[in-house]
């Protein structure tokens, strides 16, 4: 529930644009996230309106005080809409232009983590820096989310087929060493890592069907880790989040390999906010209902941006 401080800060916020929809492959998920965020903001008593940037002129946004970005995929999670909002001088939730662009790019994120000495599975970019790796392997379009275009492969013939499929979504395809172990995710809100969630699915991996459609996926929160392991996972996730330059809120996906070591998979700068989504689940375990979570994300954005007059002529954030 909202405390008095949050209520007072929210009372000073004017019109909020909830950006959802877009033209990416994740449009359907974004619309669901946007609808949930919009409902949460209305429950807080805020004047909130759903806006689909793919259907209106950007000048429509000039009448709002802040934007809550619920756009997933290209155009919404890759720095594009963030650049538009910077140009308009409109505060917005989540990471800035550069961090959003890096976070949407699985290859650059892993290169950055590797350079920073953070653990991530071995990988190469198909057709560019191929090197031998034993099967099984994971194939991922570099710039897609929601596990779209991803596949686990166990042979050369399966790899060739998966690469063809992935290239329908992206010209750059990541081939990653398979990690045989449990998968976890850590939500980060306003500089804090929330309780880890363990993901369990009978599918080969946590794919689109497991994320949004299946009733067989299990979400364990608490994740069943020892206190020291939980703390280590949260700290690693925060380091990975900050290494990319992310701000506000997001989610870091991690696996634990057969040696017990953590392996970073990717960072999500605009995670889902649907009824199957993980950030609301972690927030609930931490004591926040959905409207309170939305309030924290929104207020962090409002507080991070200087007043409009001071923003005039300022440079885009990282």
N, C-alpha and C positions, 0 to 999 in steps of 0.2 A: 504493500500500500504506500501511497505517497505521503511523505512527511511534509511538515509545514514549509520547510525551506524550498523543496521542489515545487510545491503549490504556488508559492510567492513568485518564484522565478518564471514559472509557466504563465502566470497571469500577465506578464509583461510582453509576451510574444503575440504578434499579430497573425496575419494570414500565412498558412503553411501549405506549400505545394508538395503533394506526394507524387513523385515522378515514378511512373510504372508503365509497363507495356513495352514500348520500343519495337525495334524491327529485328532483334537477334533471334537465334534459335531457342532462346530461353524466354521468349515473350509470354508464353502461357504461365510459366512459373512466376514471372515478374508481376503479372496481373493479379495473381493470388496473393503474393507478398504485399503488393500495393493496397489491395482491398483490406487486408488484415491491419496494416499500419494505419490506414485511413480510419478504420473503425476504432483502433486504439487511441488515436489522437482526438477523435470526436468524444470518446468516453472521458477524456481529460478536460473536456470543455473548450477545446481549441477550434478555431475556424480553419478547417482543413479541406482541401479540394484535390481530387485525383486529376492528374495531368499526364497525358500520354504525349511525350515529345515528338513522336513520329506522326502525330495527327494535328498538331497545332504549331503556330509560329512561335519562335522563341521569345518574341516580344511579349507574349502572354504572361511570361514569368516575371515581368517587371513590376507587377502589382502585388507580389508576395514579399514577405519579410525573410523567409527561410525556406529551403527546399530539403525535403527528406527523400533521399535517393533510394528507390526500391527497384531500380533497373538492374537486371542481371545480363551478363554477356556483353557483347560488343556494342559500343555506343553508350553504354551506361556504366560499365564497370572498368573501362579501359582508359579513362582520362578524357574522353571526348566530351561528355556532358559536363564533367568537372571544369574543363576549359571554357565552355560556354558560360557556366555560372560564374567563373572568375571574371570573365569579360563583362558580365552584367553587374558584378559587384554584389552577388546574392550569396549569403552564407549557405552552406550545404553540409549534410552529414557525411561522415566517412573520410577516406583518404583523399589527398590532393591529386593533382594531375600526374605527376611523375610516378608516385607510389602506386596509383591505380593502374597506370600503363604497365609497370613492371609486374605487379601482382597478377594481372590478367595474362601475362606471358609466362607460361610454365617453364620454358627454357631459360629465360633471363633470371627468373626467380631462383632457379636451382643453381645457375652460374654464380649469382650473387651470394647465396648461402655457402656454396662451396668455397668461394673466395674469402668469406668471412670465417671459415673454419667450422661451420655448422654442419651437422650430419644429414646427408640426403643420399638416396640410392644412386648407384652408378647409372649413367645415361649417355645417350648420344642423339643427335638430330639426324633423322633418316635422310640419306643421300648427301650428307655434308661432312660429318665426322664419324662415320660408322666405325665401330670397333667390336671385336668379338665379346659377346656376353652369352652365358649359358641360358637355356630355356628353363622355366617359362619367362616371358617378358610382358611388360605392359606397353600398349601403344596408345598415345594420347595426342589429339590435336592440341597444338600449343596454346591456342587462344580461345578455347571453348570451356564452358563450365557445365555443372550438373551431370558430369560423366558422359556428355554427348560425344559420340564418335570413339569412345574408348573401348579397348578389347584386350583380353588376356590371350596370349598365343603360346603354343607349345611346340611349334615346328616352323621350319622355313616357309612351307606352303601357307600356313596360317598367318605368318608374319606378312607375307606379300599381300594376302587378301585384306588383312587389317590395315595395312598402309594405304591401299587403294581406297578403302572405306573412309579412313581418317582424312584423306586428302580431299574428300568431298566437302569437308568443313574448313580445312585450313591447308595452306601450302607448306606450312612448317609443322612437322610431326615429331614428337618426342618419343623415343624408345627408352624405356626405363627398366632396370633390373627388378624382377619380381621380389617382393618382400613377403616371406612366409611367416606371418604372425598376426596378432590382433591389431585392429585399427582403432584409433582414438581421434577425437576432435576437441579442440579447446577454443571456446569463445572468449573474445577480449572486448570489454566495454569500458571506455573512459579510463584506460591505463591499467585495468585490472583483468587478470586471467580468471575466468569463472571455472567452476568445477568441470573436470574432464568428463567426457562421455565416451563410453566404449560402444562401437558399432558392431553388431553381429547379424550376418545375413547368410542364408543357405546358398545364395548366388555365388558365382565365382569371385565377385568382388562387389563393392558398394556402388552399383551402377544406377542408372536413371530409374529403372523399375524399382529397385530396392529403396531409393530415396523418396520417390513420390507416389508410388502405386501399390507396393506390396504391403500385406499385413503380416508378413513373416519376419520383417526386420525387427531386431531387438535393440533398444537403446538403454544402456546401463549407466545410470548416474545416481549414486556414486559408481565409479568405473571399476571398483574392485581392486584398486591399487593400494599398496601400503602408503602411509603418510609421506614417507620420503620419496617414493616414486611419483606420487601425485604432485608433490612440490617440484620435483625435478622436471616433470612434464610441463607444468605451468610456466616455470621459469624459462625453459627452452622455447616454448611457444611465444612468450613475450619477446625474447631475444630475436626470434625469427621474424616476428611481426615488425619490430622496430628496425631490423636490418634492412627491410625493404622500404622503410620510411613511412609505414602505414600509421594512420591516426584515427581517432574516434572509436570505431568499432570494427570488428571483423572476426575471422575464424581461421585457425591453423589446423591442418589435417596432418596427422602423424601416425606412423606404424611402429611397432616394436618387433625387431627381427628375432631370429631364432637364438641369437646370442644375448638377447635381453637389451640390446641397444636401441635407442630411439632413432627413427629415420623420418625426416621432414618430407612431406609430399608436396603440399602447395598451401598458398594463403588465399583466402577469399575476402575481398574488400567490401563486397555487398552480399552478405550471405542471405539465404532464403529466410522469409518470415511467414511461412505457411504453417498449416496445422501439423505438418510432418517435419518442420524445421528444427534445427539443433540449437541455435542461439536462444530462442525463447525457452527451450527445455533446460538449458544450463542456467539461465536467469531464474527460472522457477526453483531449481534446486538451491540457488543462492538466496532465495527469499523474495524475489521480485516477480509480480504478476506481469502480464503482457503490457498493459498501459504504462506501468512504471518503467519497464525496459525501454519502451518507445520514448518516454520522457527523458530518460538519462541520455539516450543517443542524441535526441534533438537538442537538449540543453548544452551538451558538450560542444556541438557545432556552433550554437549561438555564442557561447563563451569564448570559443577559439578565434572567431573572426572579430576584428576591431569594428567599431561603429562605421557606418557607411561613409561618412565624410572623411574619416581617416583612411578608408580603404581606397579612396580615389587615387588612381595612378600607381597603386601597389602592385608588386609582382606576384605571379601565381606561386602558390605554395608547392612544396615537394610532395 
